[in-house]
Amino acid sequence: MFNNHKHLIDISEYSDSELMTILTTAKAFSQVNERAIKKVPTLKGKTIVNMFNEPSTRTRSSFELAEKRLSADTLNFGGSSTSTVKGESLIDTVMTLDAYKIDCIVVRDRHAGAPYIVSQASPAVVIDAGDGKHGHPTQALLDLYSIWERKGSFDGLKVGVVGDIGHSRVCGSLIPALKIMGAEVTVVAPGTLMPPAPEVLGADHIAYNLDDVLPDLDVVYMLRIQRERLEGAPFPSLREYHQLFGLTKARERLMKPDAIICHPGPINRGVEFDSYMPDHPERSVIIDQVYAGICVRMAALYLLLGGADNGLAS
């Protein structure tokens, strides 16, 4: 176990020093991922189940790679192959998996709270890989890692989270994580994409105009417009949203010279960005975030599953 933590479900339960331990461990695993042979025996003999009951590309693939590079045995489970499609309850499914004597369950589910339910029904370590609109802690960790790599510190860092705030599981973990690390957070969106009570997110500032806050931001974190989760028509058109809240080459003139750009992916070009900004050679860390996903997930698995007892790498 990682200090007093058995699971990674609610990132707000972690302290700044614990989050920094994950980041520094991820940094060590970054060196492993640069080797010709990208594998260590750290979790050899451990069995990890990836229970993805919701579609995912980046999160699922990076967890699978992280597990394989730690030499764990893995089982991919979920989607149309799961017995829940046939009417089996989530708890019954978990009890069936536990009969295999597994060590960890990575849970992705469209229902908020599913990872917590799994943790109550299983003795295994549980990692939340995204649940409904609630949270996505390993995404927040890779975001922290990417920002830390570029900026070196979080103290006093001004971060703007822009876009579909009300439907974002990313916000549920990223904003608390940034606050724990000492950053100042502003959420920016049209009123129709804010939650009913945006103050509950814990951000320092709430803004409804991107141009007003852009000059003060050190990090501009653009959220994906989740068209699959939108109810009704929260804005007249994607084109209008892009004009008012899209990060474009024209808006770059408002940014600090050293401000960086983040995005959880996948990108909607022509909506959150134009075709220029996400590929910006100095500002964009979006591809760095993808790589960071492997490193921080290796770190989380290593720390939660007792890999420290076997050494980091050899």
Contacts in CASP RR format, 6 or more apart in sequence:
PFRMAT RR
TARGET T0000
AUTHOR 0000-0000-0000
METHOD contacts of the structure
MODEL  1
MFNNHKHLIDISEYSDSELMTILTTAKAFSQVNERAIKKVPTLKGKTIVN
MFNEPSTRTRSSFELAEKRLSADTLNFGGSSTSTVKGESLIDTVMTLDAY
KIDCIVVRDRHAGAPYIVSQASPAVVIDAGDGKHGHPTQALLDLYSIWER
KGSFDGLKVGVVGDIGHSRVCGSLIPALKIMGAEVTVVAPGTLMPPAPEV
LGADHIAYNLDDVLPDLDVVYMLRIQRERLEGAPFPSLREYHQLFGLTKA
RERLMKPDAIICHPGPINRGVEFDSYMPDHPERSVIIDQVYAGICVRMAA
LYLLLGGADNGLAS
1 304 0 8 1.000
1 306 0 8 1.000
2 18 0 8 1.000
2 21 0 8 1.000
2 303 0 8 1.000
2 304 0 8 1.000
2 306 0 8 1.000
3 18 0 8 1.000
5 13 0 8 1.000
5 14 0 8 1.000
5 18 0 8 1.000
5 304 0 8 1.000
6 119 0 8 1.000
6 125 0 8 1.000
6 126 0 8 1.000
6 304 0 8 1.000
7 115 0 8 1.000
7 119 0 8 1.000
7 125 0 8 1.000
7 126 0 8 1.000
7 127 0 8 1.000
7 128 0 8 1.000
7 304 0 8 1.000
8 126 0 8 1.000
8 127 0 8 1.000
8 128 0 8 1.000
8 137 0 8 1.000
8 138 0 8 1.000
8 300 0 8 1.000
8 304 0 8 1.000
9 115 0 8 1.000
9 116 0 8 1.000
9 119 0 8 1.000
9 126 0 8 1.000
9 127 0 8 1.000
9 128 0 8 1.000
9 137 0 8 1.000
10 128 0 8 1.000
10 137 0 8 1.000
11 19 0 8 1.000
11 137 0 8 1.000
11 140 0 8 1.000
11 141 0 8 1.000
11 173 0 8 1.000
11 176 0 8 1.000
11 177 0 8 1.000
11 180 0 8 1.000
12 176 0 8 1.000
12 177 0 8 1.000
12 180 0 8 1.000
14 22 0 8 1.000
14 180 0 8 1.000
15 180 0 8 1.000
16 180 0 8 1.000
16 181 0 8 1.000
16 182 0 8 1.000
19 141 0 8 1.000
19 144 0 8 1.000
19 177 0 8 1.000
19 180 0 8 1.000
19 181 0 8 1.000
20 181 0 8 1.000
21 303 0 8 1.000
22 141 0 8 1.000
22 296 0 8 1.000
22 299 0 8 1.000
22 300 0 8 1.000
22 303 0 8 1.000
23 141 0 8 1.000
23 144 0 8 1.000
23 145 0 8 1.000
23 148 0 8 1.000
23 296 0 8 1.000
23 299 0 8 1.000
25 299 0 8 1.000
25 302 0 8 1.000
25 303 0 8 1.000
25 312 0 8 1.000
26 141 0 8 1.000
26 145 0 8 1.000
26 292 0 8 1.000
26 295 0 8 1.000
26 296 0 8 1.000
26 298 0 8 1.000
26 299 0 8 1.000
27 145 0 8 1.000
27 295 0 8 1.000
28 299 0 8 1.000
28 312 0 8 1.000
28 313 0 8 1.000
29 69 0 8 1.000
29 294 0 8 1.000
29 295 0 8 1.000
29 298 0 8 1.000
29 299 0 8 1.000
29 302 0 8 1.000
29 312 0 8 1.000
29 313 0 8 1.000
30 295 0 8 1.000
31 313 0 8 1.000
32 38 0 8 1.000
32 39 0 8 1.000
32 40 0 8 1.000
32 69 0 8 1.000
32 298 0 8 1.000
32 313 0 8 1.000
33 69 0 8 1.000
33 291 0 8 1.000
33 294 0 8 1.000
33 295 0 8 1.000
33 298 0 8 1.000
38 69 0 8 1.000
39 68 0 8 1.000
39 69 0 8 1.000
39 70 0 8 1.000
39 71 0 8 1.000
40 69 0 8 1.000
40 70 0 8 1.000
40 71 0 8 1.000
40 312 0 8 1.000
40 313 0 8 1.000
40 314 0 8 1.000
41 71 0 8 1.000
41 310 0 8 1.000
41 314 0 8 1.000
42 70 0 8 1.000
42 71 0 8 1.000
42 302 0 8 1.000
42 307 0 8 1.000
42 310 0 8 1.000
42 311 0 8 1.000
42 312 0 8 1.000
42 313 0 8 1.000
43 67 0 8 1.000
43 70 0 8 1.000
43 71 0 8 1.000
43 72 0 8 1.000
43 301 0 8 1.000
43 302 0 8 1.000
43 305 0 8 1.000
43 307 0 8 1.000
43 310 0 8 1.000
44 71 0 8 1.000
44 72 0 8 1.000
44 310 0 8 1.000
45 71 0 8 1.000
45 72 0 8 1.000
45 73 0 8 1.000
46 70 0 8 1.000
46 72 0 8 1.000
46 73 0 8 1.000
46 103 0 8 1.000
46 104 0 8 1.000
46 305 0 8 1.000
47 72 0 8 1.000
47 73 0 8 1.000
47 74 0 8 1.000
47 75 0 8 1.000
47 100 0 8 1.000
47 101 0 8 1.000
47 102 0 8 1.000
47 103 0 8 1.000
47 104 0 8 1.000
48 67 0 8 1.000
48 72 0 8 1.000
48 73 0 8 1.000
48 74 0 8 1.000
48 75 0 8 1.000
48 102 0 8 1.000
48 103 0 8 1.000
48 104 0 8 1.000
48 105 0 8 1.000
48 106 0 8 1.000
48 301 0 8 1.000
49 74 0 8 1.000
49 75 0 8 1.000
49 76 0 8 1.000
49 77 0 8 1.000
49 97 0 8 1.000
49 100 0 8 1.000
49 102 0 8 1.000
49 104 0 8 1.000
49 105 0 8 1.000
49 106 0 8 1.000
49 124 0 8 1.000
50 60 0 8 1.000
50 63 0 8 1.000
50 64 0 8 1.000
50 67 0 8 1.000
50 74 0 8 1.000
50 75 0 8 1.000
50 76 0 8 1.000
50 77 0 8 1.000
50 106 0 8 1.000
50 129 0 8 1.000
51 77 0 8 1.000
51 78 0 8 1.000
51 82 0 8 1.000
51 93 0 8 1.000
51 97 0 8 1.000
51 105 0 8 1.000
51 106 0 8 1.000
51 107 0 8 1.000
51 108 0 8 1.000
51 109 0 8 1.000
51 118 0 8 1.000
52 60 0 8 1.000
52 76 0 8 1.000
52 77 0 8 1.000
52 78 0 8 1.000
52 79 0 8 1.000
52 106 0 8 1.000
52 108 0 8 1.000
52 129 0 8 1.000
53 78 0 8 1.000
53 79 0 8 1.000
53 82 0 8 1.000
53 84 0 8 1.000
53 107 0 8 1.000
53 108 0 8 1.000
53 109 0 8 1.000
53 110 0 8 1.000
53 114 0 8 1.000
54 79 0 8 1.000
54 108 0 8 1.000
54 109 0 8 1.000
54 110 0 8 1.000
54 130 0 8 1.000
54 132 0 8 1.000
55 79 0 8 1.000
56 108 0 8 1.000
56 129 0 8 1.000
57 266 0 8 1.000
58 265 0 8 1.000
58 266 0 8 1.000
58 290 0 8 1.000
58 293 0 8 1.000
59 108 0 8 1.000
59 129 0 8 1.000
59 130 0 8 1.000
59 136 0 8 1.000
59 138 0 8 1.000
59 139 0 8 1.000
60 76 0 8 1.000
60 108 0 8 1.000
60 129 0 8 1.000
62 290 0 8 1.000
62 293 0 8 1.000
62 294 0 8 1.000
62 297 0 8 1.000
63 106 0 8 1.000
63 129 0 8 1.000
63 138 0 8 1.000
63 297 0 8 1.000
64 74 0 8 1.000
64 76 0 8 1.000
65 294 0 8 1.000
66 293 0 8 1.000
66 294 0 8 1.000
66 297 0 8 1.000
66 298 0 8 1.000
66 301 0 8 1.000
67 74 0 8 1.000
67 301 0 8 1.000
68 74 0 8 1.000
69 294 0 8 1.000
69 298 0 8 1.000
70 298 0 8 1.000
70 301 0 8 1.000
70 302 0 8 1.000
72 301 0 8 1.000
72 305 0 8 1.000
75 100 0 8 1.000
75 102 0 8 1.000
77 97 0 8 1.000
78 84 0 8 1.000
79 85 0 8 1.000
82 88 0 8 1.000
82 93 0 8 1.000
83 92 0 8 1.000
83 93 0 8 1.000
83 96 0 8 1.000
84 90 0 8 1.000
84 93 0 8 1.000
88 96 0 8 1.000
90 114 0 8 1.000
90 117 0 8 1.000
90 118 0 8 1.000
90 121 0 8 1.000
91 117 0 8 1.000
91 121 0 8 1.000
94 105 0 8 1.000
94 118 0 8 1.000
94 121 0 8 1.000
94 122 0 8 1.000
95 121 0 8 1.000
95 122 0 8 1.000
97 105 0 8 1.000
97 122 0 8 1.000
97 124 0 8 1.000
98 122 0 8 1.000
98 123 0 8 1.000
98 124 0 8 1.000
102 124 0 8 1.000
103 124 0 8 1.000
103 125 0 8 1.000
103 305 0 8 1.000
104 124 0 8 1.000
104 125 0 8 1.000
104 126 0 8 1.000
104 127 0 8 1.000
104 301 0 8 1.000
104 304 0 8 1.000
104 305 0 8 1.000
105 118 0 8 1.000
105 122 0 8 1.000
105 124 0 8 1.000
105 125 0 8 1.000
105 126 0 8 1.000
105 127 0 8 1.000
106 126 0 8 1.000
106 127 0 8 1.000
106 129 0 8 1.000
107 114 0 8 1.000
107 115 0 8 1.000
107 118 0 8 1.000
107 126 0 8 1.000
107 127 0 8 1.000
107 128 0 8 1.000
107 129 0 8 1.000
107 130 0 8 1.000
107 131 0 8 1.000
108 129 0 8 1.000
108 130 0 8 1.000
108 131 0 8 1.000
109 115 0 8 1.000
109 130 0 8 1.000
109 131 0 8 1.000
109 132 0 8 1.000
110 131 0 8 1.000
110 132 0 8 1.000
111 131 0 8 1.000
111 132 0 8 1.000
112 131 0 8 1.000
112 132 0 8 1.000
112 133 0 8 1.000
112 134 0 8 1.000
112 135 0 8 1.000
113 131 0 8 1.000
113 132 0 8 1.000
113 134 0 8 1.000
114 131 0 8 1.000
114 132 0 8 1.000
115 126 0 8 1.000
115 127 0 8 1.000
115 128 0 8 1.000
115 129 0 8 1.000
115 130 0 8 1.000
115 131 0 8 1.000
118 126 0 8 1.000
119 126 0 8 1.000
125 304 0 8 1.000
125 305 0 8 1.000
127 137 0 8 1.000
127 138 0 8 1.000
127 300 0 8 1.000
127 301 0 8 1.000
127 304 0 8 1.000
128 135 0 8 1.000
128 136 0 8 1.000
128 137 0 8 1.000
128 138 0 8 1.000
129 136 0 8 1.000
129 138 0 8 1.000
130 136 0 8 1.000
130 137 0 8 1.000
130 139 0 8 1.000
130 169 0 8 1.000
131 169 0 8 1.000
132 169 0 8 1.000
133 166 0 8 1.000
133 167 0 8 1.000
133 168 0 8 1.000
133 169 0 8 1.000
133 229 0 8 1.000
134 169 0 8 1.000
134 172 0 8 1.000
135 169 0 8 1.000
135 170 0 8 1.000
135 172 0 8 1.000
135 173 0 8 1.000
136 169 0 8 1.000
136 170 0 8 1.000
136 172 0 8 1.000
136 173 0 8 1.000
136 174 0 8 1.000
136 264 0 8 1.000
137 173 0 8 1.000
137 177 0 8 1.000
138 293 0 8 1.000
138 296 0 8 1.000
138 297 0 8 1.000
138 300 0 8 1.000
139 169 0 8 1.000
139 170 0 8 1.000
139 173 0 8 1.000
139 174 0 8 1.000
139 264 0 8 1.000
140 170 0 8 1.000
140 172 0 8 1.000
140 173 0 8 1.000
140 174 0 8 1.000
140 176 0 8 1.000
140 177 0 8 1.000
141 177 0 8 1.000
141 293 0 8 1.000
141 296 0 8 1.000
141 299 0 8 1.000
141 300 0 8 1.000
142 289 0 8 1.000
142 292 0 8 1.000
142 293 0 8 1.000
142 295 0 8 1.000
142 296 0 8 1.000
142 297 0 8 1.000
143 170 0 8 1.000
143 174 0 8 1.000
143 177 0 8 1.000
143 221 0 8 1.000
143 262 0 8 1.000
143 264 0 8 1.000
143 289 0 8 1.000
143 292 0 8 1.000
144 154 0 8 1.000
144 177 0 8 1.000
144 178 0 8 1.000
144 181 0 8 1.000
145 292 0 8 1.000
145 293 0 8 1.000
145 295 0 8 1.000
145 296 0 8 1.000
146 262 0 8 1.000
146 285 0 8 1.000
146 288 0 8 1.000
146 289 0 8 1.000
146 292 0 8 1.000
147 154 0 8 1.000
147 157 0 8 1.000
147 159 0 8 1.000
147 219 0 8 1.000
147 260 0 8 1.000
147 262 0 8 1.000
147 285 0 8 1.000
148 154 0 8 1.000
149 285 0 8 1.000
149 288 0 8 1.000
149 292 0 8 1.000
150 260 0 8 1.000
150 285 0 8 1.000
150 288 0 8 1.000
151 157 0 8 1.000
151 218 0 8 1.000
151 219 0 8 1.000
151 260 0 8 1.000
154 178 0 8 1.000
154 181 0 8 1.000
154 182 0 8 1.000
154 183 0 8 1.000
155 182 0 8 1.000
155 183 0 8 1.000
156 182 0 8 1.000
156 183 0 8 1.000
156 184 0 8 1.000
157 178 0 8 1.000
157 182 0 8 1.000
157 183 0 8 1.000
157 184 0 8 1.000
157 218 0 8 1.000
157 219 0 8 1.000
158 183 0 8 1.000
158 184 0 8 1.000
158 186 0 8 1.000
158 216 0 8 1.000
158 217 0 8 1.000
158 218 0 8 1.000
158 219 0 8 1.000
159 178 0 8 1.000
159 183 0 8 1.000
159 184 0 8 1.000
159 185 0 8 1.000
159 186 0 8 1.000
159 217 0 8 1.000
159 218 0 8 1.000
159 219 0 8 1.000
159 221 0 8 1.000
160 185 0 8 1.000
160 186 0 8 1.000
160 187 0 8 1.000
160 188 0 8 1.000
160 213 0 8 1.000
160 217 0 8 1.000
160 219 0 8 1.000
160 220 0 8 1.000
160 221 0 8 1.000
161 171 0 8 1.000
161 174 0 8 1.000
161 175 0 8 1.000
161 185 0 8 1.000
161 186 0 8 1.000
161 187 0 8 1.000
161 188 0 8 1.000
161 203 0 8 1.000
161 221 0 8 1.000
161 223 0 8 1.000
162 187 0 8 1.000
162 188 0 8 1.000
162 189 0 8 1.000
162 210 0 8 1.000
162 220 0 8 1.000
162 221 0 8 1.000
162 222 0 8 1.000
162 223 0 8 1.000
162 245 0 8 1.000
162 246 0 8 1.000
162 247 0 8 1.000
162 272 0 8 1.000
163 188 0 8 1.000
163 189 0 8 1.000
163 193 0 8 1.000
163 222 0 8 1.000
163 223 0 8 1.000
163 225 0 8 1.000
163 245 0 8 1.000
163 272 0 8 1.000
164 189 0 8 1.000
164 193 0 8 1.000
164 223 0 8 1.000
164 224 0 8 1.000
164 225 0 8 1.000
164 226 0 8 1.000
164 229 0 8 1.000
164 230 0 8 1.000
165 171 0 8 1.000
165 187 0 8 1.000
165 189 0 8 1.000
165 193 0 8 1.000
165 194 0 8 1.000
165 195 0 8 1.000
165 198 0 8 1.000
165 201 0 8 1.000
165 223 0 8 1.000
166 189 0 8 1.000
166 193 0 8 1.000
166 194 0 8 1.000
166 195 0 8 1.000
167 193 0 8 1.000
167 226 0 8 1.000
167 229 0 8 1.000
167 230 0 8 1.000
168 223 0 8 1.000
168 226 0 8 1.000
170 223 0 8 1.000
170 264 0 8 1.000
171 187 0 8 1.000
171 201 0 8 1.000
171 223 0 8 1.000
172 201 0 8 1.000
174 221 0 8 1.000
175 185 0 8 1.000
175 187 0 8 1.000
175 201 0 8 1.000
175 202 0 8 1.000
175 203 0 8 1.000
176 202 0 8 1.000
178 185 0 8 1.000
179 185 0 8 1.000
179 202 0 8 1.000
179 204 0 8 1.000
183 219 0 8 1.000
184 204 0 8 1.000
184 205 0 8 1.000
185 202 0 8 1.000
185 203 0 8 1.000
185 204 0 8 1.000
185 205 0 8 1.000
186 203 0 8 1.000
186 204 0 8 1.000
186 205 0 8 1.000
186 206 0 8 1.000
186 207 0 8 1.000
186 213 0 8 1.000
186 217 0 8 1.000
187 194 0 8 1.000
187 198 0 8 1.000
187 201 0 8 1.000
187 203 0 8 1.000
187 205 0 8 1.000
187 206 0 8 1.000
187 207 0 8 1.000
188 207 0 8 1.000
188 208 0 8 1.000
188 209 0 8 1.000
188 210 0 8 1.000
188 213 0 8 1.000
188 245 0 8 1.000
189 208 0 8 1.000
189 245 0 8 1.000
190 208 0 8 1.000
190 234 0 8 1.000
190 235 0 8 1.000
190 241 0 8 1.000
190 244 0 8 1.000
190 245 0 8 1.000
191 208 0 8 1.000
192 234 0 8 1.000
192 235 0 8 1.000
193 234 0 8 1.000
193 235 0 8 1.000
194 206 0 8 1.000
195 201 0 8 1.000
198 206 0 8 1.000
199 206 0 8 1.000
205 213 0 8 1.000
207 213 0 8 1.000
210 244 0 8 1.000
210 245 0 8 1.000
210 246 0 8 1.000
210 247 0 8 1.000
210 251 0 8 1.000
211 251 0 8 1.000
211 254 0 8 1.000
214 220 0 8 1.000
214 251 0 8 1.000
214 254 0 8 1.000
214 255 0 8 1.000
215 254 0 8 1.000
215 255 0 8 1.000
215 256 0 8 1.000
216 256 0 8 1.000
217 255 0 8 1.000
217 256 0 8 1.000
217 259 0 8 1.000
218 256 0 8 1.000
218 258 0 8 1.000
218 259 0 8 1.000
218 260 0 8 1.000
219 259 0 8 1.000
219 260 0 8 1.000
219 261 0 8 1.000
219 262 0 8 1.000
220 247 0 8 1.000
220 255 0 8 1.000
220 259 0 8 1.000
220 260 0 8 1.000
220 261 0 8 1.000
220 262 0 8 1.000
221 262 0 8 1.000
221 263 0 8 1.000
222 246 0 8 1.000
222 247 0 8 1.000
222 261 0 8 1.000
222 262 0 8 1.000
222 263 0 8 1.000
222 272 0 8 1.000
222 273 0 8 1.000
223 263 0 8 1.000
223 264 0 8 1.000
223 272 0 8 1.000
224 263 0 8 1.000
224 264 0 8 1.000
224 265 0 8 1.000
224 266 0 8 1.000
224 267 0 8 1.000
224 268 0 8 1.000
224 272 0 8 1.000
225 238 0 8 1.000
225 241 0 8 1.000
225 268 0 8 1.000
225 271 0 8 1.000
225 272 0 8 1.000
235 241 0 8 1.000
238 268 0 8 1.000
238 270 0 8 1.000
238 271 0 8 1.000
241 271 0 8 1.000
242 248 0 8 1.000
242 270 0 8 1.000
242 271 0 8 1.000
242 272 0 8 1.000
242 274 0 8 1.000
245 272 0 8 1.000
246 270 0 8 1.000
246 271 0 8 1.000
246 272 0 8 1.000
246 273 0 8 1.000
246 274 0 8 1.000
247 261 0 8 1.000
247 272 0 8 1.000
247 273 0 8 1.000
247 274 0 8 1.000
247 277 0 8 1.000
248 273 0 8 1.000
248 274 0 8 1.000
248 276 0 8 1.000
248 277 0 8 1.000
249 274 0 8 1.000
249 276 0 8 1.000
249 277 0 8 1.000
252 277 0 8 1.000
252 280 0 8 1.000
252 283 0 8 1.000
255 283 0 8 1.000
259 283 0 8 1.000
260 283 0 8 1.000
260 284 0 8 1.000
260 285 0 8 1.000
261 277 0 8 1.000
261 278 0 8 1.000
261 280 0 8 1.000
261 283 0 8 1.000
261 284 0 8 1.000
261 285 0 8 1.000
261 286 0 8 1.000
262 285 0 8 1.000
262 286 0 8 1.000
262 289 0 8 1.000
263 272 0 8 1.000
263 273 0 8 1.000
263 278 0 8 1.000
263 286 0 8 1.000
263 289 0 8 1.000
264 289 0 8 1.000
265 286 0 8 1.000
267 273 0 8 1.000
267 278 0 8 1.000
267 286 0 8 1.000
269 275 0 8 1.000
269 278 0 8 1.000
277 283 0 8 1.000
277 284 0 8 1.000
278 284 0 8 1.000
278 286 0 8 1.000
302 308 0 8 1.000
302 312 0 8 1.000
END
